[in-house]
């Protein structure tokens, strides 16, 4: 594996970590929204972020196999 290939995997994994940060914020937002009118929107946002994170993770195999 050369440095360009390693950089590609590193960049992809960094994006995964950013998804985790976004999920943590969304979970906090759901907790803060309990018993408010914003709860449904907070849950919908969290579900969307979970789907995005899953889609991104599913692409990791393709990134690795391309190397």
Secondary structure, DSSP 8 states (H G I E B T S, - for coil): --HHHHHHHHHHHHHHHHHHHHHHHHHHHHHHHTTSTTHHHHHHHHHHHHHHHHHHHHTHHHHHHT-
